[in-house]
Amino acid sequence: PFENPDMGHWNHVLIPACDGTAFVGNKSSHFRAGSTDIWIQGHESLLTIILALDSDHQISKGGRVLLAGSGPGGLAVILN
C-alpha cells in the first residue's frame, strides 16, 4: 500500500490461457487432432472461473473490477 497507494489494497487474480482462443471458444463438441481430443470451450471456462471467484470471494461486492492482459490475454480482455 505504501509503494502503490492506488492499487496496493486490491486483489490480484491470474487466469492462465486455456485453449488458445482468448477465452471466446464455445464449441459444444470436440475435434480430434491425431489421437488427441480437443475441446474449445474457453468462454465457458472463464465464466466458471468468475462464478467461482464470486462464490468463494464475493468479487461482485467489490464495486469495480479491472481486467488487464498482454498479448493474447489483452485480446481476451477486449473480447470478453
C-alpha positions as MATLAB code, in Angstrom:
seq = 'PFENPDMGHWNHVLIPACDGTAFVGNKSSHFRAGSTDIWIQGHESLLTIILALDSDHQISKGGRVLLAGSGPGGLAVILN';
ca = [
       0.000    0.000    0.000;
       2.810    2.450    0.750;
       4.568    1.825   -2.570;
       1.334    1.670   -4.574;
      -1.356    3.708   -2.790;
      -3.796    3.466   -5.714;
      -3.866   -0.317   -6.069;
      -1.960   -1.629   -3.060;
      -5.124   -2.923   -1.377;
      -6.520   -4.612   -4.476;
      -6.708   -8.345   -5.033;
      -4.933   -9.905   -7.985;
      -6.074  -12.999   -9.860;
      -4.042  -14.603  -12.634;
      -6.051  -16.667  -15.092;
      -3.663  -18.544  -17.384;
      -4.544  -19.137  -21.016;
      -6.568  -22.265  -21.632;
      -7.457  -23.373  -25.147;
      -5.768  -20.790  -27.357;
      -8.991  -18.962  -28.275;
      -8.638  -15.951  -25.921;
     -11.483  -17.365  -23.803;
     -14.031  -16.947  -26.603;
     -14.137  -20.580  -27.801;
     -17.544  -22.104  -27.176;
     -17.929  -25.303  -29.196;
     -20.336  -27.866  -27.802;
     -18.369  -30.737  -29.338;
     -14.714  -31.673  -29.655;
     -12.497  -32.465  -32.609;
      -9.614  -34.854  -32.979;
      -6.031  -33.930  -33.753;
      -4.263  -37.201  -34.342;
      -5.101  -39.291  -31.298;
      -5.983  -36.303  -29.090;
      -9.472  -34.975  -28.381;
      -9.529  -31.172  -28.298;
     -12.285  -29.161  -26.657;
     -12.631  -25.450  -27.460;
     -14.652  -24.107  -24.535;
     -12.598  -21.212  -23.201;
     -15.573  -18.890  -22.744;
     -17.350  -21.429  -20.535;
     -14.118  -21.884  -18.573;
     -13.828  -18.128  -17.990;
     -17.450  -17.860  -16.849;
     -16.901  -20.763  -14.452;
     -13.768  -19.106  -13.022;
     -15.605  -15.800  -12.500;
     -18.548  -17.538  -10.808;
     -16.153  -19.468   -8.549;
     -14.334  -16.249   -7.605;
     -17.652  -14.638   -6.750;
     -18.828  -17.662   -4.771;
     -15.564  -18.012   -2.834;
     -14.510  -14.363   -2.527;
     -17.619  -12.247   -3.304;
     -15.875  -10.295   -6.069;
     -19.212   -8.834   -7.218;
     -19.404   -6.898   -3.926;
     -16.149   -5.090   -4.702;
     -17.816   -2.478   -6.856;
     -15.245   -2.336   -9.644;
     -13.112   -4.860  -11.498;
     -10.049   -4.059  -13.569;
      -9.271   -6.556  -16.313;
      -5.846   -6.475  -17.913;
      -3.701   -8.654  -20.089;
      -0.898   -8.639  -22.592;
      -0.704  -10.362  -25.960;
      -3.489  -12.944  -26.161;
      -4.537  -12.018  -22.619;
      -5.165   -8.437  -23.731;
      -7.252   -9.717  -26.619;
      -9.240  -11.872  -24.184;
      -9.987   -8.792  -22.061;
     -11.283   -6.922  -25.106;
     -13.349   -9.812  -26.470;
     -14.940  -10.799  -23.170;
];
